Amino acid sequence: MAKQASSVKKAEYNERITPLKAKINSYLEKIKKTEIEIKTKTFDDRREQFKKLLELIRDLTALGYIEINVSIMSLETINIKNENYLNDVRKHVSEVLQYIEMIGGKIIDTPLNENEEIFQDLNQIIDDSSRLRLIQSIGLLIDRLEWMYGDNSKWKWSFVDIEGRFVTAAKNIVDFTSIIKNLDPSIPGYADRMDLYNLLRLLINEASDRFRDKYEMTGKGIDDMKSALNFLSLLKRIHLVMGEEDEAAECKKKYDIWKKKLEEDTKEKENKNGQ
């Protein structure tokens, strides 16, 4: 009887995911064509290249959500976590970040006005409202993927690095100069602009805290604490350019404490190795 019930559940699962598998295949075909176009075509106008990259980023993100749903259906219907689909999502998230980095770069500590030349073109094809939705969508996909893998997954701490890469990429496609120039609530798009700014502050602070936790929980790797400090330094710079001096002072205080902790831990490790 149990075997029959299991067969019924598997049949139900296969029926539920059939339309989703069709959507997955459709997206994969479309994504492959766009990737070939980006790799082989010479773009005379950088805006056209950015449009194709954004199209690819959105399609890969949408594909990731479908694949997450297939894994959720597997868990709900036959009580099996389908990690093959989760692994595909992880791969697609990496590709999403790669294509965002092709637009804005992947360096965390660049000046906030570093990409002004890029924004001359990028701002003509994506506004703050669309940027906000895009960053929210990618961030939520990463959160869902991490949740589906679970706390005991071998990928647990790798998600700290994924989040750090995501936050850096997101920061590099946001035009802070434009945000600062348009802080007047009467200027159209103010609400989305401030939501975008507040989201970035939240993401940067969270990335810093998570790298700090990873440092303490995984053997005190120096690179993890340096990443935590880099994100904290970035947050301080953002507060300063926005005129938020109290918040910047809090970041500096926190930064100094963490830096001192790193120096003390490094010295202690050197002393142990020298014995």
PyMOL commands that set and color helices and strands:
alter all, ss='L'
color gray80, all
select helices_A, chain A and resi 2-40+46-78+83-104+116-122+128-149+158-171+176-181+190-217+222-241+245-274
alter helices_A, ss='H'
color red, helices_A
deselect
rebuild
show_as cartoon
